Amino acid sequence: MAAIFVPLYGSLSLLTIDRKVEEHLIDRSVARLPIERNEPLSIRAVSVRGTRVSHRSKFKTDDNWLDGFAVTIKNRTKKPITFAAINLQFPRPFGSAGRIVVHTIEYGDPGLLTNRARTQGSTPRIAPGQTVDLALPPHEASAVGLLLISNGYHSPEKLLLSIGHVIFDDDSGWYAGSSIQRNPADSTSWISVEESAKSAPSGRGPVRDSIRNAPLDIHSAPELISFASYAQPPALPSLFSPASFVTVPQSGCKAFSSHAYPGCGTYGWCGAECRRPTDYLSTSSGNYYLAQASSLCKRAACINEVDPVSCGTYGNSYIMNMCSSGGGGGGGGGIESSCFSNDECDFGFVCNQFGHCTGDFMPEENDY
């Protein structure tokens, strides 16, 4: 009897261990937020620990699934890119209230967000048509995990992706469907070229009028900042008061105005300031609303450091979300291309029966 009982006991122990491991594996998903106007990047693929995952498809993994999270991006423009960010947004747990957690995976030097490059050609670039992989470093994944816990998340099951701030080698940029220019009065902020043209004083002549009425083209719009209409810092349109920042659209969707990187009050050993992103909207009709958010503070690399450094702190901020209704500023919309299989399409798209990549990016319930 003893000889039979021992192996049976061992088998039961193994089954118990397997069940405990399985209990920690839960269904999660990664989804692409709606495509914005004139996106300079495409998200080619998303992987978790080396395994490619599909848009909104469920996969089982443990609580440390962000360690090994990676995104493959491609430069869709005719300009070299010196900085690019992919936004990671974690929807609030169902039934909970509070700030959403946002984070970025970055390519290049984040110091370019607040200062021009010191030497032309000294920074790495993503060439037109080039593809690169962006991975969330292990130490950063841990910091994001702590940020989630501190904001009331237990174990987030959904992650939403969007294209963040992009800077070209001529110091022009893109954000939220708009070409942007560095604020001449404050290098830590960027202003929408389109909204600046609308708010500029009248009487500048046909040049200004042609800018206002011209369609926004990703290859030419950044060059508009060289026109005389931008010789002086343009006045920003009226901004919402903090009391009107809400997590759902209130009275309509507004247009992107500017994007800034205020300090978090902490510094690196070399004096580099830790910063967090924050968004502002204009009073013009558009595609966005603001949500309260918590963001991990980061700083530029010091001497002998290669990657941006997480400061171990986070700051409260405001981040844009695209209105699910589409709004009036021209957003959303798929980017169709020819294909033979799903692998040839960008993340979020599938190859349909007609040989075209198509996708549906309308937000699901509880995405925000």
C-alpha positions as CSV (number, residue, x, y, z in Angstrom):
1,M,0.0,0.0,0.0
2,A,2.8,2.4,0.9
3,A,4.5,1.8,-2.5
4,I,1.3,2.7,-4.3
5,F,0.5,5.8,-2.1
6,V,3.9,7.6,-2.6
7,P,3.8,8.0,-6.4
8,L,0.0,8.9,-6.2
9,Y,0.8,11.6,-3.6
10,G,3.5,13.0,-5.9
11,S,1.2,13.1,-8.9
12,L,-1.4,15.0,-6.8
13,S,1.2,17.5,-5.7
14,L,2.3,18.2,-9.3
15,L,-1.4,18.6,-10.3
16,T,-1.8,21.1,-7.5
17,I,1.2,23.1,-8.5
18,D,0.1,23.1,-12.2
19,R,-3.3,24.5,-11.1
20,K,-1.7,27.2,-9.0
21,V,0.4,28.3,-12.0
22,E,-2.6,28.3,-14.3
23,E,-4.5,30.4,-11.8
24,H,-2.0,33.3,-12.4
25,L,-2.5,33.1,-16.2
26,I,-5.3,35.4,-17.3
27,D,-6.7,36.5,-20.6
28,R,-5.2,39.8,-21.9
29,S,-5.4,41.8,-25.1
30,V,-3.6,44.5,-27.0
31,A,-5.5,46.9,-29.3
32,R,-4.7,49.7,-31.7
33,L,-6.6,53.0,-31.0
34,P,-8.2,54.7,-34.0
35,I,-5.8,55.8,-36.8
36,E,-5.1,59.5,-36.7
37,R,-4.6,61.8,-39.6
38,N,-1.3,61.7,-41.5
39,E,0.4,59.3,-39.1
40,P,4.1,59.3,-39.9
41,L,4.6,55.8,-38.4
42,S,2.8,52.5,-38.9
43,I,2.7,49.8,-36.2
44,R,3.8,46.7,-38.0
45,A,3.6,44.2,-35.2
46,V,3.3,43.7,-31.5
47,S,4.9,40.9,-29.5
48,V,4.8,39.7,-25.9
49,R,7.9,37.7,-24.8
50,G,8.8,37.0,-28.4
51,T,5.3,35.8,-29.5
52,R,3.4,37.9,-32.0
53,V,-0.1,38.9,-30.8
54,S,-3.0,40.1,-32.9
55,H,-5.3,43.2,-32.5
56,R,-7.9,42.5,-29.7
57,S,-7.1,38.8,-29.7
58,K,-7.0,37.2,-26.2
59,F,-3.8,35.5,-25.0
60,K,-3.0,34.0,-21.6
61,T,0.0,35.3,-19.6
62,D,1.0,36.2,-16.1
63,D,1.3,39.4,-14.2
64,N,4.8,40.2,-15.5
65,W,3.7,40.2,-19.2
66,L,5.0,43.7,-19.8
67,D,8.5,42.5,-19.3
68,G,9.3,41.5,-22.9
69,F,6.6,43.7,-24.5
70,A,7.8,45.0,-27.9
71,V,6.4,47.0,-30.9
72,T,7.7,47.1,-34.4
73,I,7.3,50.4,-36.2
74,K,8.0,51.7,-39.7
75,N,8.7,55.2,-41.0
76,R,6.0,56.0,-43.6
77,T,7.3,59.4,-44.5
78,K,10.0,60.8,-46.8
79,K,11.9,62.3,-43.8
80,P,14.3,60.7,-41.4
81,I,12.9,60.4,-37.9
82,T,15.1,61.3,-34.9
83,F,12.6,60.6,-32.1
84,A,9.4,58.5,-32.0
85,A,7.1,57.3,-29.2
86,I,4.4,54.7,-29.0
87,N,1.8,55.5,-26.3
88,L,0.7,52.7,-24.0
89,Q,-2.7,53.4,-22.4
90,F,-4.2,51.2,-19.7
91,P,-8.1,51.5,-19.5
92,R,-9.4,51.8,-15.9
93,P,-10.6,48.6,-14.3
94,F,-14.3,48.1,-14.9
95,G,-16.4,50.0,-12.4
96,S,-13.5,52.0,-11.0
97,A,-12.9,55.7,-11.1
98,G,-9.6,57.7,-11.2
99,R,-6.7,58.6,-13.5
100,I,-5.8,56.3,-16.4
101,V,-2.1,55.2,-16.6
102,V,-0.2,56.2,-19.7
103,H,3.4,55.4,-20.7
104,T,5.6,55.5,-23.8
105,I,8.1,53.3,-25.5
106,E,10.6,55.5,-27.2
107,Y,13.1,55.5,-30.0
108,G,15.9,58.1,-29.9
109,D,16.8,60.8,-27.4
110,P,13.9,62.1,-25.3
111,G,16.0,65.2,-24.7
112,L,14.8,66.3,-28.2
113,L,11.4,66.8,-26.8
114,T,12.6,69.8,-24.8
115,N,15.7,71.0,-26.7
116,R,17.0,71.0,-30.3
117,A,19.7,68.6,-31.3
118,R,23.1,70.2,-30.5
119,T,24.8,68.8,-33.6
120,Q,23.1,67.9,-36.8
121,G,23.8,64.2,-37.7
122,S,24.7,63.3,-34.1
123,T,21.5,61.4,-33.3
124,P,20.3,58.0,-34.6
125,R,17.6,58.1,-37.3
126,I,14.8,55.9,-38.7
127,A,15.3,56.3,-42.5
128,P,12.2,56.6,-44.8
129,G,10.8,53.1,-45.1
130,Q,12.9,51.6,-42.4
131,T,11.5,49.3,-39.7
132,V,12.8,49.2,-36.1
133,D,11.8,47.3,-32.9
134,L,11.0,49.1,-29.7
135,A,11.0,47.1,-26.5
136,L,10.0,48.0,-23.0
137,P,13.1,47.5,-20.8
138,P,12.7,45.2,-17.8
139,H,13.4,48.0,-15.2
140,E,10.8,50.2,-16.9
141,A,8.3,47.4,-17.0
142,S,8.7,47.0,-13.3
143,A,8.2,50.8,-12.8
144,V,5.0,50.8,-14.9
145,G,3.8,47.8,-12.8
146,L,4.3,49.9,-9.6
147,L,2.6,52.8,-11.2
148,L,-0.4,50.7,-12.1
149,I,-0.7,49.4,-8.5
150,S,-0.4,52.8,-7.0
151,N,-3.3,54.0,-9.2
152,G,-5.6,51.2,-8.1
153,Y,-5.1,48.7,-10.9
154,H,-4.9,45.0,-9.9
155,S,-3.7,43.2,-13.0
156,P,-4.7,45.1,-16.2
157,E,-6.1,42.9,-18.9
158,K,-6.2,45.4,-21.8
159,L,-3.5,47.6,-23.3
160,L,-4.3,50.3,-26.0
161,L,-1.7,51.6,-28.4
162,S,-1.4,54.8,-30.4
163,I,1.3,56.8,-32.2
164,G,2.9,59.4,-29.8
165,H,5.2,62.3,-30.4
166,V,7.4,62.1,-33.6
167,I,10.3,64.4,-34.4
168,F,12.0,64.7,-37.8
169,D,15.6,65.5,-38.5
170,D,14.7,69.1,-39.5
171,D,13.2,69.7,-36.0
172,S,9.7,69.6,-37.2
173,G,7.3,67.1,-35.7
174,W,3.9,65.4,-35.6
175,Y,1.4,64.7,-32.9
176,A,-2.3,63.9,-32.7
177,G,-3.0,64.2,-36.4
178,S,-1.2,67.5,-36.7
179,S,2.1,68.9,-37.9
180,I,3.7,70.6,-34.9
181,Q,6.4,73.2,-34.4
182,R,8.6,73.9,-31.3
183,N,7.3,76.8,-29.3
184,P,9.8,79.6,-29.9
185,A,9.0,81.0,-26.4
186,D,9.4,77.7,-24.6
187,S,11.4,74.8,-25.9
188,T,9.6,72.3,-23.6
189,S,6.4,72.6,-25.5
190,W,5.2,72.1,-29.1
191,I,2.4,73.9,-30.9
192,S,0.0,72.7,-33.6
193,V,0.8,74.4,-36.9
194,E,-2.8,74.2,-38.0
195,E,-4.2,75.7,-34.8
196,S,-1.5,78.3,-34.7
197,A,-2.5,79.4,-38.2
198,K,-6.1,79.7,-37.1
199,S,-5.3,81.8,-34.1
200,A,-2.7,84.1,-35.7
201,P,-3.7,87.8,-36.2
202,S,-5.4,88.5,-39.5
203,G,-3.9,90.7,-42.1
204,R,-0.8,88.6,-42.9
205,G,-1.8,88.4,-46.5
206,P,-2.4,85.5,-48.9
207,V,0.4,83.4,-47.4
208,R,-1.5,83.0,-44.1
209,D,-4.8,82.4,-45.9
210,S,-3.3,79.7,-48.1
211,I,-1.9,77.9,-45.0
212,R,-5.3,78.0,-43.2
213,N,-7.2,76.6,-46.2
214,A,-4.5,74.2,-47.5
215,P,-5.0,70.4,-46.8
216,L,-2.5,69.1,-44.3
217,D,0.1,66.9,-46.0
218,I,2.6,65.0,-43.9
219,H,5.5,65.6,-46.3
220,S,5.0,69.3,-46.7
221,A,3.2,70.7,-43.6
222,P,6.3,70.7,-41.3
223,E,8.0,73.1,-43.7
224,L,5.2,75.7,-43.2
225,I,7.0,76.9,-40.0
226,S,9.6,78.7,-42.2
227,F,6.9,81.1,-43.5
228,A,6.9,84.7,-42.2
229,S,3.6,84.1,-40.4
230,Y,5.5,82.1,-37.8
231,A,8.3,84.6,-37.3
232,Q,6.8,85.6,-34.0
233,P,5.4,83.2,-31.4
234,P,1.7,82.6,-32.3
235,A,-0.8,83.3,-29.5
236,L,-2.3,80.0,-28.2
237,P,-6.1,79.7,-28.4
238,S,-8.0,79.7,-25.1
239,L,-7.4,76.5,-23.1
240,F,-9.9,74.7,-20.9
241,S,-9.8,75.3,-17.2
242,P,-8.6,72.3,-15.2
243,A,-12.2,71.9,-13.8
244,S,-13.4,70.9,-17.3
245,F,-11.0,68.0,-17.7
246,V,-13.1,64.9,-17.8
247,T,-12.7,61.2,-18.6
248,V,-15.5,61.2,-21.1
249,P,-16.6,63.7,-23.8
250,Q,-18.7,66.4,-22.1
251,S,-20.1,68.9,-24.6
252,G,-18.2,68.0,-27.7
253,C,-14.9,67.1,-29.2
254,K,-12.1,69.7,-29.4
255,A,-8.9,70.2,-31.5
256,F,-5.4,69.5,-30.4
257,S,-3.6,72.7,-29.5
258,S,-0.2,71.9,-27.8
259,H,1.9,69.2,-26.2
260,A,4.2,70.0,-23.3
261,Y,6.7,68.3,-21.0
262,P,6.6,69.9,-17.5
263,G,9.1,68.9,-14.8
264,C,8.3,66.4,-12.1
265,G,10.5,68.1,-9.5
266,T,13.2,65.5,-9.6
267,Y,16.5,65.3,-11.4
268,G,19.1,62.8,-12.4
269,W,22.7,62.7,-11.1
270,C,23.9,64.8,-14.1
271,G,21.2,67.4,-13.6
272,A,18.8,66.1,-16.3
273,E,15.2,66.9,-15.2
274,C,12.6,64.3,-14.9
275,R,9.5,65.2,-17.0
276,R,6.1,63.9,-17.9
277,P,3.9,64.7,-21.0
278,T,0.7,66.7,-20.9
279,D,-1.8,67.7,-23.6
280,Y,-3.9,70.8,-24.2
281,L,-6.9,71.4,-26.4
282,S,-8.2,74.4,-28.2
283,T,-11.8,75.6,-28.4
284,S,-12.0,74.6,-32.0
285,S,-14.1,71.6,-33.0
286,G,-12.0,68.5,-33.4
287,N,-11.5,64.8,-32.5
288,Y,-10.2,64.8,-28.9
289,Y,-11.2,65.2,-25.3
290,L,-8.9,65.3,-22.2
291,A,-8.6,62.6,-19.5
292,Q,-6.9,62.7,-16.2
293,A,-3.8,60.5,-16.3
294,S,-0.8,59.4,-14.3
295,S,2.5,59.1,-16.2
296,L,5.9,57.8,-15.3
297,C,8.5,60.6,-15.1
298,K,11.5,60.1,-17.3
299,R,14.7,61.9,-18.0
300,A,17.3,62.0,-20.8
301,A,20.3,59.7,-20.4
302,C,23.4,61.1,-18.6
303,I,27.0,60.4,-19.6
304,N,27.6,56.6,-20.0
305,E,23.9,55.9,-20.1
306,V,22.4,54.8,-23.3
307,D,18.6,54.7,-22.9
308,P,16.2,57.1,-21.3
309,V,15.9,56.6,-17.5
310,S,12.8,56.2,-15.5
311,C,13.0,58.4,-12.4
312,G,11.0,56.1,-10.1
313,T,8.3,58.7,-9.7
314,Y,5.2,59.6,-11.5
315,G,3.3,62.8,-12.1
316,N,-0.4,63.6,-12.5
317,S,-1.2,65.0,-16.0
318,Y,-3.8,65.2,-18.7
319,I,-3.8,63.1,-21.9
320,M,-5.8,63.2,-25.1
321,N,-8.2,60.5,-26.1
322,M,-9.9,60.4,-29.5
323,C,-13.6,60.8,-29.4
324,S,-15.4,57.5,-30.4
325,S,-17.8,59.6,-32.5
326,G,-15.1,60.7,-34.8
327,G,-15.4,64.4,-34.3
328,G,-15.0,67.1,-36.8
329,G,-11.3,67.5,-37.3
330,G,-10.6,64.5,-39.6
331,G,-9.3,61.4,-37.9
332,G,-9.7,57.7,-37.9
333,G,-9.9,55.8,-41.2
334,G,-7.9,52.8,-42.2
335,I,-4.7,52.7,-44.3
336,E,-5.4,50.2,-47.1
337,S,-2.7,48.4,-49.0
338,S,-2.5,45.3,-51.1
339,C,-1.8,41.9,-49.4
340,F,-1.8,38.2,-49.7
341,S,-1.8,37.3,-45.9
342,N,-2.5,39.0,-42.6
343,D,1.3,39.1,-41.9
344,E,1.7,41.7,-44.6
345,C,-0.8,44.1,-42.9
346,D,0.0,46.5,-40.1
347,F,-1.1,45.7,-36.6
348,G,-4.9,46.0,-36.3
349,F,-5.5,45.2,-40.0
350,V,-6.4,41.9,-41.7
351,C,-6.1,40.9,-45.3
352,N,-9.6,40.7,-46.7
353,Q,-11.0,38.6,-49.6
354,F,-10.2,41.3,-52.1
355,G,-6.5,41.4,-51.2
356,H,-6.6,44.6,-49.2
357,C,-5.6,45.3,-45.6
358,T,-8.6,46.6,-43.7
359,G,-9.2,47.3,-40.0
360,D,-11.8,48.4,-37.5
361,F,-10.4,50.7,-34.8
362,M,-13.6,51.9,-33.2
363,P,-13.2,51.8,-29.4
364,E,-14.8,49.0,-27.5
365,E,-16.8,49.5,-24.3
366,N,-14.5,50.3,-21.3
367,D,-11.5,51.2,-23.6
368,Y,-11.4,54.5,-21.9
